[in-house]
């Protein structure tokens, strides 16, 4: 089966992030809105709740904004399918070795030993891949035992209004799954769910008892 990353490699370049037709154009200030510390504070606090320091890999790291705010406590690594994004990363972190950031398709095995990372984060990436089991197995392999996997992903809901309000017109989102199916796949691969949170449009928190978000964040432990 051909997955969307393999067949559409070139579309994850500059225009995907900051082009006129970018899905991020809806944000105030466009993609660069995401360089604000406030965007990442809740995510970083949630990760540090479980793992306060160690080695972290951000898959789909883009420009490295989240890693920038974690560099004091973590040994940071990032990979992305976008050559454009990795070029920006290396400019943001000029003092780090070049091998800390590399172009990579997560449907291929990560070029690192087993049990290497204390934390792996993956935000808005898995939905771009037709067979999500492949990247999930790669992530599981590289986490330490009891390591933490921070996953943020859009989910399919029963309510059409949810799809409408998420303002998601990204044609590369080929695997937006119902929450139950997503969790079933994660457990089958060997992850235990420690915590979950719901969001609108990726970053507006929704109380869990409402269970009406368009996106979900899962804190998972390798077991």
C-alpha positions in Angstrom: 0.0 0.0 0.0 1.3 3.5 -0.9 1.1 5.9 2.0 0.6 9.7 1.5 4.1 10.6 2.7 5.8 8.5 0.2 3.6 9.6 -2.7 3.5 13.3 -1.9 6.9 14.1 -0.4 7.2 17.4 -2.1 4.0 18.9 -0.8 5.4 19.1 2.8 7.8 21.9 1.9 7.7 25.7 2.3 4.2 26.3 0.9 2.7 23.7 3.2 3.7 25.8 6.2 3.5 29.4 5.0 2.0 29.4 1.6 -1.2 31.2 0.7 -3.2 28.0 0.7 -1.7 26.6 3.9 -4.0 25.1 6.4 -2.1 27.2 9.0 -3.2 30.4 7.2 -6.2 30.5 9.5 -4.1 31.1 12.5 -3.4 34.8 13.6 -0.1 35.5 12.0 -0.1 32.2 10.1 2.3 29.4 10.9 4.6 31.7 12.9 1.8 32.0 15.5 3.2 28.7 16.8 6.6 30.2 17.8 4.9 31.7 20.9 5.8 30.0 24.2 2.1 30.1 25.4 1.2 27.7 22.5 3.5 25.0 24.0 3.3 25.6 27.7 0.5 23.2 28.4 2.0 20.5 26.2 5.4 20.8 27.8 4.0 20.9 31.3 2.1 17.7 30.6 5.2 15.9 29.3 7.3 17.1 32.3 4.5 15.8 34.7 5.6 12.3 33.7 9.2 12.7 32.5 10.9 15.9 33.8 14.2 15.5 31.9 15.9 13.1 29.5 16.1 12.5 25.8 13.2 13.6 23.6 12.4 13.1 19.9 9.8 15.3 18.3 8.5 13.5 15.2 7.2 16.0 12.6 9.2 18.7 14.5 8.6 21.3 11.8 10.7 24.4 12.8 11.5 23.0 16.2 9.4 25.5 18.2 8.4 23.1 21.0 11.9 21.7 21.3 13.3 25.2 21.6 11.3 25.6 24.9 12.5 22.2 26.2 16.2 22.6 25.5 17.1 23.4 29.1 16.0 20.1 30.6 16.1 17.7 27.6 18.5 16.4 25.1 16.5 17.3 22.0 16.2 15.5 18.7 13.8 16.2 15.8 12.9 14.7 12.5 10.5 15.8 9.8 9.7 14.7 6.2 10.1 18.3 5.1 13.6 19.3 4.0 12.5 22.9 4.3 11.5 22.4 8.0 14.8 20.7 8.9 16.8 23.5 7.3 15.0 26.0 9.6 15.6 23.8 12.6 19.3 23.7 12.0 19.3 27.5 11.8 17.4 27.8 15.1 19.8 25.4 16.8 23.2 26.2 15.2 25.2 25.0 18.2 23.7 21.5 18.2 25.2 18.7 16.1 23.6 18.4 12.7 22.6 14.8 13.4 20.1 15.9 16.1 17.8 17.0 13.2 17.2 15.0 10.1 14.8 14.4 7.2 12.9 11.2 7.9 9.7 9.4 6.8 8.3 7.8 10.0 7.0 4.9 8.0 10.6 3.8 7.8 12.6 2.6 10.8 14.2 5.3 12.9 18.0 5.3 12.5 18.5 4.9 16.3 18.9 2.1 18.8 16.0 0.4 20.6 15.0 1.9 23.9 16.8 5.2 23.2 14.3 8.0 24.0 12.6 8.8 27.3 9.9 10.8 25.5 8.7 10.8 21.9 6.2 13.4 20.8 4.2 13.3 17.6 1.7 16.1 16.9 -0.5 16.2 13.8 1.6 13.6 11.9 -0.1 10.2 12.2 -3.2 11.3 10.3 -1.1 11.8 7.2 -0.3 8.1 7.0 -2.7 5.4 5.6 -1.3 2.6 7.8 -0.8 4.1 11.2 0.5 0.9 12.7 3.9 1.3 10.9 4.9 4.6 12.6 3.4 3.5 15.9 5.6 0.4 15.9 8.6 2.5 15.0 7.9 4.8 18.0 7.3 1.9 20.4 10.7 0.4 19.4 12.7 3.5 20.2 11.1 4.4 23.5 12.7 3.2 26.8 10.7 0.8 28.9 8.1 2.9 30.6 9.0 5.8 28.2 6.3 8.3 27.4 4.6 8.8 24.0 2.9 12.2 23.6 0.4 11.9 20.7 -1.8 14.7 19.4 -4.1 13.8 16.5 -7.5 14.8 15.0 -10.3 12.3 15.6 -13.5 11.5 13.8 -16.7 12.2 15.8 -20.3 11.3 15.4 -21.2 15.0 14.9 -20.9 16.6 11.5 -20.6 20.0 13.1 -17.3 18.9 14.7 -15.8 18.3 11.3 -17.2 21.7 10.1 -15.9 23.6 13.1 -12.4 22.2 13.0 -11.8 24.1 9.8 -9.7 21.3 8.5 -9.4 21.3 4.7 -6.0 19.5 4.6 -6.2 16.9 1.8 -3.3 15.0 3.3 -5.3 14.0 6.4 -6.0 10.4 5.2 -6.3 8.6 8.6 -8.6 10.5 10.9 -10.0 7.7 13.0 -12.7 7.4 15.7 -11.3 7.6 19.1 -12.1 4.0 20.0 -10.4 2.6 16.9 -7.3 4.7 17.5 -7.0 3.6 21.2 -7.6 -0.1 20.1 -4.6 0.2 17.7 -2.4 1.8 20.3 -3.1 -0.8 22.9 -2.5 -3.6 20.4 1.0 -2.3 19.7 1.9 -2.0 23.4 0.9 1.4 24.8 -1.0 2.0 28.0 -3.1 5.2 28.2 -2.2 7.4 31.2 -4.1 10.5 30.3 -6.2 12.1 27.6 -7.4 15.6 26.7 -9.7 16.9 24.0 -9.3 20.1 21.9 -11.0 22.2 19.2 -8.9 23.1 16.3 -5.8 21.6 17.8 -5.2 24.0 20.7 -8.5 25.1 22.4 -9.0 22.8 25.4 -12.4 21.1 25.9 -13.4 19.5 29.3 -13.1 15.7 29.1 -16.7 15.2 30.3 -18.0 16.9 27.2 -16.1 14.5 24.9 -16.9 16.6 21.9 -13.5 17.7 20.7 -12.1 17.5 17.2 -8.6 16.6 18.4 -7.2 14.4 21.1 -4.0 14.4 23.1 -2.9 11.1 24.6 -0.2 10.5 27.1 0.9 6.9 26.6 3.4 4.6 28.3 5.3 1.9 26.6 4.5 -1.5 28.3 
